[in-house]
């Protein structure tokens, strides 16, 4: 885990919760601090959703705890049974993420043994913590999934490209290659989570335009394409070096991988408006991918030079990677074309308004 904005904001939210508790003369303030820790979320949408869910489940949990505390006092077995009941209710309401903090409220309120003012004090402390985390999350360095997603995509590609280009040549030390490969898998999982946050914010936090919807599709394909590149690495590790190969095979596969990664880089640069406007050359076409897979399938059938069927499995994964790259290229071209048309339309509209004035 690396130091980031969420860690810093958690500390600020805890501080705010403690100060508010002291200012309102509520004790023990540690309950508000615990609530603030639980309530800090990785996106504004999830903060808002968590805020609403927690208000509901905490209110319900506190009400059940007050009644249970009034009739059964604060006996350990009663607290345990109430906790089970509250967990069941949270799951039934599809609010499983709120269980932890709701149970903190339940236990704190049941400690009051039916004393309404004491129980209300505990419930208020939990709400202070939730509100503190929500306010800090939207006011201090608010999460920006789109910018973070862009950065992570480029970082994962750079890492994957290096591993792919050195996978056939076997230049990298085995322990370094293995560690980097494991890190790539972890980073891809993190990237998938970041895409989910971006999709949630785009679809649920605001009304999505056609442009936003197309951007979601582009990012989804970017993540999918990176996973196909990772699959090539896995197939090379599983099958390539365990197979019989022609003398020219290593060079042929290396050249194809370099072509694939260069095309992938070309697409990302184009998406980020870093290529010259007249750069339209396609580095990889569906025809070149077809020729590569056909050659390898034919060699496998003919058993040319002891050619192993395992190499066809590797070639097939490379073909799938290339297929997804071509699809991504078309999606990016379509998105950029519509984006340019939208900009031209806005420019014309602005010019017309200026002329009318």
MOFEN-V916402 format. One record per pair of residues at least 6 apart in sequence whose C-alpha atoms are under 7 Angstrom apart, sorted by the first residue. I is the first residue (numbers start at 1). J is the second residue. D is the distance in whole Angstrom. If there is no record, write none. Layout:
i->I j->J d->D
i->I j->J d->D
//
This chain:
i->5 j->141 d->7
i->6 j->42 d->7
i->9 j->136 d->6
i->9 j->137 d->7
i->10 j->37 d->6
i->10 j->40 d->6
i->13 j->36 d->6
i->13 j->132 d->5
i->13 j->133 d->5
i->13 j->136 d->6
i->14 j->33 d->5
i->14 j->36 d->6
i->14 j->37 d->7
i->16 j->132 d->6
i->17 j->32 d->6
i->17 j->33 d->6
i->17 j->36 d->7
i->17 j->128 d->6
i->17 j->129 d->5
i->17 j->132 d->6
i->18 j->29 d->6
i->18 j->32 d->7
i->18 j->33 d->6
i->21 j->27 d->7
i->21 j->29 d->5
i->21 j->125 d->7
i->26 j->121 d->7
i->29 j->125 d->7
i->31 j->125 d->6
i->31 j->126 d->6
i->32 j->125 d->5
i->32 j->126 d->5
i->32 j->128 d->6
i->32 j->129 d->4
i->33 j->129 d->6
i->35 j->101 d->6
i->35 j->126 d->5
i->35 j->129 d->5
i->35 j->130 d->6
i->36 j->129 d->4
i->36 j->130 d->5
i->36 j->132 d->6
i->36 j->133 d->5
i->38 j->101 d->6
i->39 j->130 d->5
i->39 j->133 d->6
i->40 j->47 d->7
i->40 j->133 d->5
i->40 j->134 d->7
i->40 j->137 d->7
i->41 j->47 d->5
i->42 j->143 d->7
i->43 j->143 d->5
i->43 j->197 d->7
i->44 j->137 d->7
i->44 j->138 d->6
i->44 j->143 d->7
i->45 j->201 d->6
i->45 j->205 d->6
i->47 j->134 d->6
i->51 j->130 d->7
i->51 j->134 d->7
i->53 j->95 d->7
i->53 j->98 d->7
i->54 j->98 d->6
i->57 j->90 d->7
i->57 j->102 d->6
i->58 j->102 d->5
i->58 j->105 d->7
i->61 j->86 d->6
i->61 j->102 d->6
i->61 j->106 d->6
i->62 j->105 d->6
i->62 j->106 d->6
i->62 j->109 d->6
i->62 j->123 d->7
i->65 j->82 d->7
i->65 j->106 d->5
i->65 j->109 d->6
i->65 j->110 d->5
i->66 j->109 d->6
i->66 j->110 d->6
i->66 j->114 d->5
i->66 j->119 d->7
i->67 j->114 d->7
i->69 j->110 d->5
i->69 j->112 d->7
i->69 j->113 d->4
i->69 j->114 d->5
i->70 j->113 d->5
i->70 j->114 d->4
i->72 j->78 d->6
i->73 j->113 d->5
i->73 j->114 d->7
i->74 j->110 d->6
i->74 j->111 d->6
i->74 j->113 d->5
i->79 j->107 d->7
i->79 j->110 d->7
i->83 j->103 d->6
i->87 j->99 d->6
i->90 j->96 d->6
i->90 j->99 d->6
i->105 j->122 d->7
i->105 j->123 d->6
i->105 j->126 d->6
i->108 j->122 d->6
i->109 j->119 d->5
i->109 j->122 d->6
i->109 j->123 d->7
i->112 j->118 d->6
i->112 j->119 d->5
i->145 j->194 d->7
i->145 j->197 d->7
i->145 j->198 d->5
i->146 j->198 d->6
i->149 j->194 d->6
i->149 j->195 d->7
i->152 j->191 d->6
i->156 j->184 d->7
i->156 j->187 d->7
i->156 j->188 d->7
i->157 j->226 d->7
i->159 j->184 d->7
i->160 j->184 d->7
i->160 j->230 d->7
i->161 j->261 d->6
i->164 j->233 d->6
i->164 j->257 d->7
i->165 j->254 d->7
i->165 j->257 d->6
i->165 j->258 d->6
i->166 j->172 d->6
i->168 j->250 d->6
i->168 j->254 d->6
i->192 j->223 d->7
i->199 j->216 d->6
i->202 j->208 d->6
i->214 j->335 d->6
i->218 j->328 d->7
i->218 j->331 d->6
i->218 j->332 d->6
i->221 j->328 d->6
i->222 j->328 d->7
i->225 j->321 d->7
i->225 j->324 d->6
i->225 j->325 d->6
i->228 j->321 d->5
i->229 j->321 d->6
i->231 j->317 d->7
i->232 j->314 d->7
i->232 j->317 d->5
i->232 j->318 d->6
i->235 j->314 d->5
i->236 j->314 d->6
i->239 j->310 d->5
i->239 j->311 d->7
i->239 j->314 d->7
i->240 j->310 d->7
i->240 j->311 d->6
i->240 j->314 d->7
i->243 j->308 d->6
i->243 j->310 d->6
i->243 j->311 d->7
i->244 j->306 d->6
i->244 j->307 d->6
i->244 j->308 d->5
i->245 j->306 d->7
i->245 j->307 d->6
i->245 j->308 d->7
i->246 j->305 d->6
i->246 j->307 d->7
i->259 j->284 d->7
i->260 j->322 d->6
i->263 j->283 d->5
i->263 j->284 d->6
i->264 j->325 d->7
i->267 j->329 d->6
i->269 j->275 d->6
i->271 j->332 d->6
i->286 j->323 d->7
i->289 j->319 d->6
i->289 j->322 d->7
i->293 j->315 d->6
i->293 j->316 d->7
i->293 j->319 d->7
i->296 j->312 d->6
i->296 j->315 d->7
i->297 j->312 d->6
i->299 j->307 d->6
i->300 j->307 d->6
i->300 j->308 d->6
i->300 j->309 d->5
i->300 j->312 d->7
//
